[in-house]
Amino acid sequence: MKVENALKDQYRKLAKHEGYRSRSSYKLLELNKKYDIIKNDDTIIDIGCAPGGWLQVSKKYSGPNGKVLGLDINPVEPLIGIKIIQADIEDVNIVQTIKNSIRIPIDVVLSDLAPKISGIWHFDHERQVSLTLVALNISTQILKRGGNAVFKIFEGDNSNIVKQEASKVFLKVTTSKPKASRQKSSEFYLICSGFSADVQ
Ligand SMILES: C[S@@+](CC[C@H](N)C(=O)[O-])C[C@H]1O[C@@H](n2cnc3c(N)ncnc32)[C@H](O)[C@@H]1O
């Protein structure tokens, strides 16, 4: 087995063993250890949350008093202590839908959004970046001053646009590629801290 596949297999086995719904959980576990994105008692929204691995990690780090809301276009099996909405983030009323489910402003926005992969790289890249820009726009309407965010990005010609836009509203923006993310995959994560505006 190639090293890459062995690693993928290792995280899948670990997720099964530790009760996480996705191997992606290990990406957020790693990112949170390094950047301290989610803190105890935080209110968090996870955009593009199915099947729910990041929701489990969010609950773990925010603790019993933390509030976690998941949002996905696809259904998600219920998780104890976590609210889930099935909705399209491109719906024009999405911010209102979020506000109806959670009190804003919130502490953390997570986005691991990925479109259905067509296999045509430039198309998938453009679509993923476009979805991520929607997630960033939603963030600017619900985050509290000083809040944090994580956005997955498919690397390509347009990935810098997200970084530039995020830099306008966060004090610090860095990129990170967790070990749990396959080296061959072109995804990376934007770690944003210190949201710099006040929302109502
Ligand atoms: C890589 S998965 C997320 C995995 C998740 N972080 C976990 O650990 O379980 C990406 C998700 O983005 C969702 N998604 C894609 N387009 C969406 C849209 N327009 N609105 C809401 N969710 C969307 C997909 O349905 C998919 O579940």
The ligand as an SDF file (V2000), in Angstrom:
LIG
                    3D

 27 29  0  0  0  0  0  0  0  0999 V2000
  -16.3590   17.5410    3.1350 C   0  0  0  0  0  0  0  0  0  0  0  0
  -18.0430   17.5580    3.5810 S   0  0  0  0  0  0  0  0  0  0  0  0
  -17.9800   18.0890    5.2520 C   0  0  0  0  0  0  0  0  0  0  0  0
  -17.4480   17.0530    6.2080 C   0  0  0  0  0  0  0  0  0  0  0  0
  -17.6110   17.4780    7.6580 C   0  0  0  0  0  0  0  0  0  0  0  0
  -16.6820   18.5430    8.0070 N   0  0  0  0  0  0  0  0  0  0  0  0
  -17.3900   16.3290    8.6220 C   0  0  0  0  0  0  0  0  0  0  0  0
  -16.3710   16.3000    9.3050 O   0  0  0  0  0  0  0  0  0  0  0  0
  -18.2520   15.4620    8.7010 O   0  0  0  0  0  0  0  0  0  0  0  0
  -18.6410   18.9650    2.7230 C   0  0  0  0  0  0  0  0  0  0  0  0
  -20.1270   19.2320    2.8970 C   0  0  0  0  0  0  0  0  0  0  0  0
  -20.4970   20.4590    2.2280 O   0  0  0  0  0  0  0  0  0  0  0  0
  -21.8930   20.3470    1.9290 C   0  0  0  0  0  0  0  0  0  0  0  0
  -22.3770   21.3410    0.9790 N   0  0  0  0  0  0  0  0  0  0  0  0
  -21.9940   21.4920   -0.3140 C   0  0  0  0  0  0  0  0  0  0  0  0
  -22.6980   22.4840   -0.9060 N   0  0  0  0  0  0  0  0  0  0  0  0
  -23.5460   22.9820    0.0320 C   0  0  0  0  0  0  0  0  0  0  0  0
  -24.5300   24.0180    0.0420 C   0  0  0  0  0  0  0  0  0  0  0  0
  -24.7830   24.7380   -1.0610 N   0  0  0  0  0  0  0  0  0  0  0  0
  -25.1980   24.2710    1.1780 N   0  0  0  0  0  0  0  0  0  0  0  0
  -24.9530   23.5420    2.2970 C   0  0  0  0  0  0  0  0  0  0  0  0
  -24.0430   22.5470    2.3550 N   0  0  0  0  0  0  0  0  0  0  0  0
  -23.3460   22.2520    1.2430 C   0  0  0  0  0  0  0  0  0  0  0  0
  -21.9750   18.9190    1.3720 C   0  0  0  0  0  0  0  0  0  0  0  0
  -23.3040   18.4460    1.3990 O   0  0  0  0  0  0  0  0  0  0  0  0
  -21.0220   18.1510    2.2880 C   0  0  0  0  0  0  0  0  0  0  0  0
  -21.7220   17.4780    3.3050 O   0  0  0  0  0  0  0  0  0  0  0  0
  1  2  1  0
  2  3  1  0
  2 10  1  0
  3  4  1  0
  4  5  1  0
  5  6  1  0
  5  7  1  0
  7  8  2  0
  7  9  1  0
 10 11  1  0
 11 12  1  0
 11 26  1  0
 12 13  1  0
 13 14  1  0
 13 24  1  0
 14 15  1  0
 14 23  1  0
 15 16  2  0
 16 17  1  0
 17 18  1  0
 17 23  2  0
 18 19  1  0
 18 20  2  0
 20 21  1  0
 21 22  2  0
 22 23  1  0
 24 25  1  0
 24 26  1  0
 26 27  1  0
M  CHG  2   2   1   9  -1
M  END
$$$$
